[in-house]
Amino acid sequence: MSNVTGRRAIVLGGSIGGTLAARVLAEFFSEVLIVDRDEIAGVYEARKGTPHTRHAHGLHARGHLIIEELFPGFTEELRANGVPTGDLGEMRWFFDARELRPARTGLISVTAPRPFLEGYLRARVAELPNVRILEKHDILGLLATPSRDRVIGARVRSRAEGAEEEVLQADLVVDATGRGSRTPAWLEEFGYARPREDKVKVGLAYTTRLYRTRPEWFGGVQSINPVASPAHPRGAFFGQIGKDTCILSLTGILGDHPPTEPGAFLEFVRSLPVPDIYDAVHDAEGLDAPVSFGFPASVRRRYESLSRFPDGLLLIGDALCSFNPVYGQGMSVASIEALTLREHLRKGGVRPGPFLSDLAKVIDAPWDISAGGDLNFPRVQGRRTLKVRMGNAYMSRLQYAATKDAGIAGAFMRVAGLIDPPETLMRPSMVRRVLKHGLGRPAPGPSRSAAPKPLAPLHDREELS
C-alpha cells in the first residue's frame, strides 16, 4: 500500500466496476471488502446478477490500457488462455451497410467472454492480501451517523437460511451495484434529494448464440460488426471469443427484438444489411440455445448536481451511468473512473463532491456519443438539441468518408475507443477530409428487415421472457 488512508473500505457489487474499484482501494486501505449477492469467487460463467454478461463484449483501447496498468501481464495471460486480441481498427466494421477501410491503430481490443474476463480480474484482486470477498450476501442498506452527514458502513445478510442482519463498519463505501443501484432511495431515507436522471429510451434487446468457429469465417480478422443505423436498424456483433468458439449477438431496438427460437433467430440474421454473417452461420454448429437480454434505456444519474451528499459514500460504474451497450463503453468508462478514484486518494482522501464532479467529466464524452447516436434514430424519444442534430449530420458523413479513407477510419476508432475526445474529429484538417468524401455520399440502400414494429412498452426489467 502506497499511502494508507483508512482501515476498511467496502465495495458493494463485484462486477467489473466494483472489482476495479477494489483494486485501487487496496492501495490505500488496510482492508477492502467486496460484497455481492451471488457466488463470485472462482466463477467464470454468467450469473443471475449479471445476465448481460452472456452477450458480446469488447474491452477496447482506453479500457485495455488502464487494465493492463492495474494488472500487469493482463494481455499476455489472456492470450495464453486462448482469448483473441486484435487491432480495433482492423475489425470489419459496417455503418449503413458500408464497410469502413481497415486502419491499423495500434489500439488493442480484447474479446474475451465477459464472464471469463470478470472471473480473471476478480481472481487477480482476490490475490491481494488485504482484499476479502463476502459473497452470497444481500445488501440491505447503508449505515450512517446520527446526523446522517456521513456513511459509516453497510447492513448485509447472508443468503443462508436463518441468517441474521450484520453491520459492517467502514471508512468508505463504494456503490458498484450497477443500474439497479438503490443509492437514490437510500439518500432519500437519510433526508437527501434523489439525483435527477437523464434517460434515452431505446428499447434495445440482444439475442446471442455461440457457434463452433470455422477457419474461413473471419479471414484473419477478429470480428464482423454491422452496426445498427436509422436506415438499417438491425445490427450484430459476430466475433471470435476463443480458439474454436465465436459469439453472435443480434441487436434490435424499439420493440423489433431478435427472437430466441432458432429458426426465427436465423431469419433475423438473414435480414442483416450485410450477408456475411448469414453465409457463415446458416448451416453452422450452434453450441447453445439463443438467449435474450433487454435494455430499456440509457440512464445517467446526475449526482454531481446535488447540493448535499453524505461523506463516506461514492459511486462507480453503471450505478452512475448505464450506457447503451452497443457502443462498448461500459468497461472502459469504469476503468477511467477507477483511475480517477486513485488520483483523489493519492491526494490524501476523497470527498464525494469533487469526486462526483470529476466523474461527471469522465462520463460527458461517452454519454454524448451514446445518447447522441441513439437520438439519430427518429423514433427514439429524447431531446434533440442543435448540438445533437449537427453532430449526427456530421457523423453520418464521417462514417461514409471512413469507407474511403483509412486515416478517417483510424481517427474515428480512436474516439470510439475513448482514446481521443470527439473534438478531434472536428479539427479543420479532418473536416476537410470528411467533406472531400462525405458531401456526395449516396443514400443508404433499403433495409432487408421488415417494417419496424410499434414502440414496445419499456419496463424496468433486464431479461426478456
C-alpha positions as CSV (number, residue, x, y, z in Angstrom):
1,M,0.0,0.0,0.0
2,S,1.5,3.3,-1.1
3,N,-0.4,5.5,1.4
4,V,-2.9,4.1,4.0
5,T,-6.0,6.3,4.0
6,G,-8.3,4.3,6.2
7,R,-8.9,1.0,8.0
8,R,-11.7,-0.6,5.8
9,A,-13.4,0.2,2.5
10,I,-16.5,-1.7,1.4
11,V,-17.3,-2.2,-2.3
12,L,-21.0,-3.1,-2.9
13,G,-21.0,-5.3,-6.0
14,G,-18.4,-7.5,-7.5
15,S,-18.7,-6.9,-11.3
16,I,-16.1,-5.1,-13.4
17,G,-16.7,-1.6,-11.9
18,G,-16.6,-3.0,-8.3
19,T,-13.5,-5.1,-9.0
20,L,-11.6,-2.2,-10.5
21,A,-12.6,0.0,-7.6
22,A,-11.4,-2.7,-5.1
23,R,-8.0,-3.0,-6.9
24,V,-7.4,0.8,-6.5
25,L,-8.8,0.9,-2.9
26,A,-6.4,-1.9,-1.9
27,E,-3.5,0.6,-2.3
28,F,-4.9,2.9,0.3
29,F,-6.9,0.9,2.9
30,S,-5.8,-1.8,5.3
31,E,-8.8,-3.9,4.3
32,V,-11.1,-3.9,1.3
33,L,-14.3,-6.0,1.4
34,I,-16.3,-6.8,-1.7
35,V,-19.9,-7.7,-1.0
36,D,-22.1,-9.4,-3.6
37,R,-25.4,-11.3,-3.5
38,D,-24.1,-14.0,-5.9
39,E,-21.3,-16.6,-5.6
40,I,-18.5,-14.8,-7.4
41,A,-15.2,-16.2,-6.1
42,G,-13.7,-18.6,-8.8
43,V,-16.8,-18.1,-11.0
44,Y,-16.1,-17.7,-14.7
45,E,-19.6,-18.1,-16.1
46,A,-22.6,-15.9,-16.4
47,R,-24.5,-15.5,-13.1
48,K,-28.0,-14.4,-12.1
49,G,-26.9,-10.9,-11.0
50,T,-25.3,-10.1,-14.4
51,P,-27.5,-11.5,-17.2
52,H,-25.9,-9.1,-19.7
53,T,-22.6,-10.9,-19.5
54,R,-23.8,-13.7,-21.8
55,H,-23.7,-11.3,-24.7
56,A,-20.9,-9.9,-26.9
57,H,-18.5,-7.6,-25.1
58,G,-15.3,-5.9,-26.1
59,L,-12.7,-4.3,-23.9
60,H,-11.5,-1.6,-26.3
61,A,-8.5,0.7,-26.4
62,R,-8.6,3.0,-23.3
63,G,-10.1,0.4,-21.0
64,H,-7.5,-2.2,-22.2
65,L,-4.6,0.2,-21.5
66,I,-5.8,1.0,-18.0
67,I,-6.5,-2.6,-17.0
68,E,-3.0,-3.6,-18.3
69,E,-1.6,-0.8,-16.0
70,L,-3.6,-2.1,-13.0
71,F,-3.0,-5.8,-13.7
72,P,0.5,-6.1,-15.3
73,G,0.6,-9.1,-17.7
74,F,-3.1,-9.0,-18.3
75,T,-3.0,-9.1,-22.1
76,E,-0.4,-11.9,-22.3
77,E,-2.2,-14.0,-19.7
78,L,-5.5,-13.8,-21.6
79,R,-3.8,-14.6,-24.9
80,A,-2.3,-17.7,-23.2
81,N,-5.8,-18.7,-22.2
82,G,-6.9,-18.5,-25.8
83,V,-8.6,-15.1,-25.7
84,P,-8.4,-13.3,-29.0
85,T,-6.9,-9.9,-29.2
86,G,-6.5,-7.6,-32.2
87,D,-6.3,-4.1,-33.6
88,L,-9.6,-2.2,-33.0
89,G,-9.4,-0.6,-36.5
90,E,-8.8,-3.9,-38.3
91,M,-12.1,-5.5,-37.4
92,R,-14.7,-5.4,-40.1
93,W,-17.0,-2.5,-39.2
94,F,-20.1,-1.7,-41.2
95,F,-22.1,1.5,-41.0
96,D,-25.2,1.9,-43.2
97,A,-24.1,-1.5,-44.8
98,R,-20.8,0.1,-45.9
99,E,-17.5,-1.3,-44.7
100,L,-15.0,1.0,-43.1
101,R,-11.5,1.0,-44.5
102,P,-9.2,-1.2,-42.3
103,A,-7.0,1.1,-40.2
104,R,-4.0,-0.1,-38.1
105,T,-4.4,2.0,-35.0
106,G,-2.2,0.2,-32.5
107,L,-5.1,0.0,-30.2
108,I,-5.9,-3.4,-28.8
109,S,-9.4,-4.9,-28.5
110,V,-9.9,-7.9,-26.2
111,T,-12.9,-10.0,-27.0
112,A,-12.9,-12.3,-24.0
113,P,-16.2,-13.8,-22.9
114,R,-17.4,-11.3,-20.3
115,P,-17.8,-13.9,-17.5
116,F,-14.3,-15.1,-18.1
117,L,-12.9,-11.5,-18.0
118,E,-14.8,-10.8,-14.8
119,G,-13.6,-14.0,-13.2
120,Y,-10.0,-13.3,-14.2
121,L,-10.0,-9.8,-12.8
122,R,-11.7,-10.9,-9.5
123,A,-9.1,-13.7,-9.1
124,R,-6.3,-11.2,-9.6
125,V,-7.9,-8.9,-7.0
126,A,-8.5,-11.7,-4.6
127,E,-4.8,-12.5,-4.6
128,L,-4.1,-9.1,-2.9
129,P,-3.6,-9.8,0.9
130,N,-5.9,-7.1,2.1
131,V,-8.9,-7.9,-0.1
132,R,-11.7,-10.1,1.0
133,I,-14.8,-11.2,-0.8
134,L,-18.1,-11.6,1.1
135,E,-20.3,-13.5,-1.4
136,K,-23.9,-14.7,-1.2
137,H,-24.9,-11.7,0.9
138,D,-27.8,-9.4,0.3
139,I,-27.1,-5.7,0.7
140,L,-29.9,-4.3,2.9
141,G,-28.8,-0.7,3.2
142,L,-26.3,1.8,4.4
143,L,-25.3,2.7,8.0
144,A,-24.9,6.5,8.8
145,T,-24.0,8.7,11.7
146,P,-26.9,10.1,13.8
147,S,-26.6,13.4,11.9
148,R,-26.8,11.4,8.6
149,D,-23.9,13.5,7.2
150,R,-21.6,10.5,6.8
151,V,-22.0,6.9,5.8
152,I,-20.1,4.6,8.1
153,G,-20.9,1.2,6.8
154,A,-23.4,-1.2,5.3
155,R,-26.1,-3.6,6.5
156,V,-26.0,-7.1,4.9
157,R,-27.4,-10.5,5.5
158,S,-26.2,-13.9,4.4
159,R,-28.4,-15.7,2.0
160,A,-28.1,-18.8,4.1
161,E,-31.4,-19.9,5.7
162,G,-32.0,-18.3,9.1
163,A,-29.2,-15.8,8.8
164,E,-29.5,-12.5,10.7
165,E,-28.5,-9.0,9.6
166,E,-24.9,-8.0,10.0
167,V,-23.5,-4.5,10.3
168,L,-20.2,-3.8,8.5
169,Q,-18.3,-0.7,9.7
170,A,-16.3,1.1,7.1
171,D,-14.4,4.3,6.5
172,L,-15.6,4.4,2.9
173,V,-18.4,2.7,1.0
174,V,-18.5,2.5,-2.8
175,D,-21.7,1.6,-4.6
176,A,-20.9,-0.5,-7.6
177,T,-24.2,-2.4,-7.8
178,G,-25.0,-1.4,-11.3
179,R,-28.0,0.2,-12.9
180,G,-30.3,-1.3,-10.2
181,S,-28.4,0.8,-7.6
182,R,-30.6,1.7,-4.6
183,T,-28.5,4.7,-3.6
184,P,-31.3,7.2,-4.7
185,A,-33.7,5.5,-2.3
186,W,-31.1,5.3,0.5
187,L,-30.3,9.0,0.1
188,E,-34.0,9.8,0.4
189,E,-34.2,7.7,3.6
190,F,-31.4,9.9,5.0
191,G,-33.1,13.1,4.1
192,Y,-31.2,13.9,0.9
193,A,-32.6,14.6,-2.5
194,R,-32.6,12.0,-5.2
195,P,-30.4,12.8,-8.2
196,R,-32.2,13.8,-11.4
197,E,-31.9,11.3,-14.2
198,D,-31.3,11.8,-17.9
199,K,-32.8,8.9,-20.0
200,V,-32.8,7.9,-23.6
201,K,-35.3,5.1,-24.2
202,V,-34.0,2.8,-26.8
203,G,-36.0,-0.4,-26.1
204,L,-32.9,-2.5,-27.1
205,A,-32.6,-6.2,-26.9
206,Y,-29.7,-8.5,-27.6
207,T,-30.1,-12.1,-28.5
208,T,-27.0,-14.2,-28.5
209,R,-25.9,-17.7,-29.6
210,L,-22.5,-19.4,-29.5
211,Y,-21.1,-21.3,-32.5
212,R,-18.2,-23.6,-33.3
213,T,-15.9,-21.5,-35.5
214,R,-14.9,-22.5,-39.0
215,P,-11.5,-21.2,-40.1
216,E,-12.8,-19.5,-43.2
217,W,-15.4,-17.3,-41.5
218,F,-13.2,-14.4,-40.3
219,G,-10.4,-14.3,-42.8
220,G,-7.8,-13.2,-40.2
221,V,-9.9,-10.5,-38.6
222,Q,-11.3,-10.6,-35.0
223,S,-14.9,-9.8,-35.7
224,I,-17.6,-8.7,-38.2
225,N,-19.8,-5.9,-36.9
226,P,-22.7,-4.4,-38.9
227,V,-23.7,-1.6,-36.6
228,A,-27.3,-0.6,-36.4
229,S,-28.2,2.7,-38.1
230,P,-31.5,4.5,-38.8
231,A,-31.6,3.0,-42.4
232,H,-30.6,-0.4,-41.1
233,P,-31.9,-0.7,-37.5
234,R,-30.9,-4.3,-37.1
235,G,-27.3,-4.9,-36.1
236,A,-25.0,-7.7,-35.0
237,F,-21.6,-8.4,-33.3
238,F,-20.1,-11.6,-34.7
239,G,-16.7,-12.3,-33.2
240,Q,-14.2,-14.9,-32.0
241,I,-14.0,-15.4,-28.3
242,G,-11.8,-18.5,-28.1
243,K,-9.7,-20.8,-30.1
244,D,-12.7,-22.6,-31.7
245,T,-15.7,-20.6,-30.4
246,C,-17.4,-17.5,-31.6
247,I,-20.3,-15.4,-30.5
248,L,-23.2,-13.9,-32.4
249,S,-25.1,-11.1,-30.7
250,L,-28.0,-9.7,-32.7
251,T,-29.4,-6.3,-31.8
252,G,-32.8,-4.7,-32.3
253,I,-34.4,-1.6,-30.9
254,L,-37.8,-0.1,-30.3
255,G,-39.6,-3.5,-29.9
256,D,-38.0,-5.1,-33.0
257,H,-36.3,-7.7,-30.9
258,P,-34.2,-10.6,-32.2
259,P,-36.1,-13.9,-31.4
260,T,-34.8,-16.8,-29.4
261,E,-36.4,-19.6,-31.4
262,P,-33.5,-21.0,-33.6
263,G,-35.3,-20.8,-36.9
264,A,-36.6,-17.2,-36.3
265,F,-33.2,-16.3,-35.0
266,L,-31.6,-17.4,-38.2
267,E,-34.2,-15.4,-40.2
268,F,-33.3,-12.3,-38.3
269,V,-29.6,-13.0,-39.2
270,R,-30.7,-13.2,-42.9
271,S,-32.3,-9.8,-42.6
272,L,-29.0,-8.1,-41.6
273,P,-27.7,-5.4,-44.0
274,V,-24.6,-7.5,-45.0
275,P,-24.8,-11.2,-46.0
276,D,-21.5,-12.3,-44.5
277,I,-22.9,-13.4,-41.1
278,Y,-25.8,-15.4,-42.5
279,D,-23.5,-17.0,-45.1
280,A,-21.3,-18.2,-42.2
281,V,-23.9,-19.5,-39.6
282,H,-26.9,-20.7,-41.7
283,D,-25.6,-24.3,-41.5
284,A,-23.2,-23.9,-38.6
285,E,-23.0,-25.9,-35.3
286,G,-24.7,-24.0,-32.6
287,L,-23.2,-24.6,-29.1
288,D,-26.2,-23.4,-27.1
289,A,-29.7,-22.0,-27.4
290,P,-30.2,-18.3,-28.2
291,V,-30.8,-16.2,-25.1
292,S,-32.1,-12.6,-24.9
293,F,-31.4,-9.6,-22.7
294,G,-33.4,-6.4,-22.7
295,F,-32.1,-2.9,-22.2
296,P,-34.9,-0.4,-21.9
297,A,-33.0,2.9,-21.6
298,S,-29.6,4.5,-21.1
299,V,-29.7,6.2,-17.7
300,R,-27.4,8.9,-16.3
301,R,-27.9,9.9,-12.7
302,R,-26.7,13.4,-12.0
303,Y,-25.2,13.1,-8.5
304,E,-22.8,15.9,-9.3
305,S,-25.7,18.3,-9.3
306,L,-26.9,17.6,-5.8
307,S,-26.3,20.4,-3.3
308,R,-25.9,17.9,-0.4
309,F,-24.3,14.4,-0.3
310,P,-23.0,12.4,2.6
311,D,-19.3,11.9,3.2
312,G,-18.1,8.3,3.1
313,L,-20.1,7.2,0.1
314,L,-19.1,7.1,-3.5
315,L,-20.5,5.5,-6.7
316,I,-18.8,4.0,-9.7
317,G,-19.8,2.3,-13.0
318,D,-23.4,1.7,-14.0
319,A,-24.6,2.9,-10.7
320,L,-23.7,6.4,-12.0
321,C,-24.4,5.9,-15.7
322,S,-25.6,3.0,-17.7
323,F,-24.8,3.3,-21.4
324,N,-26.5,1.6,-24.4
325,P,-24.2,-1.4,-24.6
326,V,-23.9,-1.4,-28.4
327,Y,-21.3,1.3,-28.1
328,G,-19.0,-0.9,-26.0
329,Q,-18.1,1.9,-23.5
330,G,-19.1,0.5,-20.1
331,M,-15.9,-1.3,-19.0
332,S,-13.7,1.4,-20.4
333,V,-15.6,4.1,-18.6
334,A,-15.4,2.1,-15.3
335,S,-11.7,1.8,-15.7
336,I,-11.3,5.5,-16.2
337,E,-13.4,6.1,-13.1
338,A,-11.2,3.8,-11.1
339,L,-8.1,5.8,-12.1
340,T,-10.0,8.9,-11.1
341,L,-10.6,7.4,-7.7
342,R,-6.9,6.6,-7.4
343,E,-6.0,10.2,-8.2
344,H,-8.3,11.5,-5.5
345,L,-7.0,9.0,-2.9
346,R,-3.4,9.9,-3.7
347,K,-4.2,13.5,-2.6
348,G,-4.8,12.2,0.9
349,G,-8.6,11.4,0.8
350,V,-11.6,11.6,-1.4
351,R,-14.6,13.9,-0.9
352,P,-17.8,13.0,-2.7
353,G,-18.5,16.4,-4.2
354,P,-15.2,16.9,-6.1
355,F,-15.0,13.2,-6.9
356,L,-18.5,13.0,-8.4
357,S,-17.9,16.2,-10.3
358,D,-14.7,14.7,-11.9
359,L,-16.6,11.5,-12.8
360,A,-19.2,13.6,-14.5
361,K,-16.5,15.0,-16.7
362,V,-15.3,11.4,-17.4
363,I,-18.9,10.5,-18.4
364,D,-19.6,13.5,-20.6
365,A,-17.9,12.4,-23.8
366,P,-19.1,8.8,-23.9
367,W,-22.6,9.9,-22.9
368,D,-22.7,12.4,-25.8
369,I,-21.5,9.6,-28.1
370,S,-24.1,7.1,-26.8
371,A,-27.1,9.3,-26.3
372,G,-26.4,11.3,-29.4
373,G,-26.1,8.2,-31.5
374,D,-29.4,6.8,-30.2
375,L,-31.2,10.1,-30.9
376,N,-30.2,9.7,-34.5
377,F,-33.0,7.1,-34.7
378,P,-36.1,9.1,-35.4
379,R,-38.4,7.0,-33.2
380,V,-36.2,7.1,-30.1
381,Q,-37.6,9.5,-27.6
382,G,-35.4,12.3,-26.3
383,R,-34.5,16.0,-26.6
384,R,-32.6,16.7,-29.8
385,T,-30.5,19.8,-29.2
386,L,-28.8,21.7,-32.0
387,K,-25.5,20.1,-30.9
388,V,-27.1,16.6,-31.3
389,R,-28.6,17.3,-34.7
390,M,-25.4,18.8,-36.1
391,G,-23.3,16.1,-34.5
392,N,-25.3,13.3,-36.1
393,A,-25.4,15.0,-39.5
394,Y,-21.6,15.3,-39.4
395,M,-21.1,11.8,-38.1
396,S,-23.0,10.2,-40.9
397,R,-20.8,11.9,-43.4
398,L,-17.7,11.0,-41.4
399,Q,-18.7,7.3,-41.3
400,Y,-19.2,7.3,-45.1
401,A,-15.8,9.1,-45.6
402,A,-14.2,6.4,-43.4
403,T,-15.2,3.8,-46.0
404,K,-12.9,5.7,-48.5
405,D,-10.1,7.0,-46.2
406,A,-8.3,4.7,-43.7
407,G,-7.0,7.8,-41.9
408,I,-10.5,8.9,-41.1
409,A,-11.4,5.4,-40.0
410,G,-8.5,5.3,-37.7
411,A,-9.4,8.7,-36.1
412,F,-12.9,7.5,-35.7
413,M,-11.8,4.4,-33.9
414,R,-9.6,6.4,-31.5
415,V,-12.6,8.4,-30.5
416,A,-14.8,5.3,-30.2
417,G,-12.1,3.6,-28.1
418,L,-12.1,6.7,-25.8
419,I,-8.5,7.5,-26.5
420,D,-9.2,10.9,-28.1
421,P,-12.0,13.3,-27.4
422,P,-14.8,13.7,-30.0
423,E,-13.5,17.3,-30.7
424,T,-10.5,15.8,-32.6
425,L,-12.9,14.7,-35.3
426,M,-13.8,18.4,-35.8
427,R,-10.3,19.7,-36.4
428,P,-10.1,21.7,-39.7
429,S,-7.8,19.2,-41.4
430,M,-10.2,16.3,-40.5
431,V,-13.3,18.3,-41.6
432,R,-11.7,18.9,-45.0
433,R,-11.0,15.2,-45.4
434,V,-14.6,14.3,-44.4
435,L,-16.2,16.8,-46.7
436,K,-14.0,15.6,-49.6
437,H,-15.7,12.3,-49.5
438,G,-18.9,12.9,-47.4
439,L,-20.7,15.6,-49.3
440,G,-21.5,13.4,-52.2
441,R,-22.3,10.2,-50.3
442,P,-25.1,8.1,-51.8
443,A,-28.3,7.4,-49.7
444,P,-28.2,4.1,-47.8
445,G,-29.7,1.2,-49.5
446,P,-33.0,-0.2,-48.3
447,S,-33.1,-2.4,-45.2
448,R,-33.8,-6.1,-45.7
449,S,-35.7,-6.2,-42.4
450,A,-39.5,-5.9,-42.1
451,A,-41.1,-2.6,-41.3
452,P,-40.5,-1.5,-37.7
453,K,-43.0,-2.6,-35.1
454,P,-44.8,-0.2,-32.8
455,L,-42.7,1.1,-29.9
456,A,-42.8,-1.6,-27.2
457,P,-43.6,-0.7,-23.6
458,L,-40.4,-0.1,-21.7
459,H,-40.3,-1.8,-18.3
460,D,-37.6,-1.9,-15.7
461,R,-36.6,-5.4,-16.4
462,E,-33.4,-6.8,-17.7
463,E,-34.3,-10.2,-19.2
464,L,-36.9,-10.9,-21.8
465,S,-39.4,-13.7,-21.3
